Amino acid sequence: MRKIRVSHSIGDTVYLMNDPDACPRIVTRIMITPAGAEYAVRYADREPTWHFDIELKRNGRGQIGFMK
C-alpha cells in the first residue's frame, strides 16, 4: 500500500508560489489522487482552485518559484 503525505490541513493559510502579490489563501478541501494530495485553496470570495503541494508555501514572503 502506498502512503500519501498530506502537508497542509483544512483551514491552513497558504500562498501560491507563482503569485507575485502573495495573497493569502485558505485550504478548504483535500483530495487524494494517484498523483498525490491535491489542495483546494480559496482566496476571498473567489471559487477554490486546485493545487499540488509543490505549488504552495506556508508564508507569503520569499522567492517566487519552486522550493528547494
Secondary structure, 3 states (H helix, E strand, C coil): CCCCCCCCCCCCEEEECCCCCCCCEEEEEEEEECCEEEEEEECCCCCCEEEEHHHEECCCCCCCCCCC
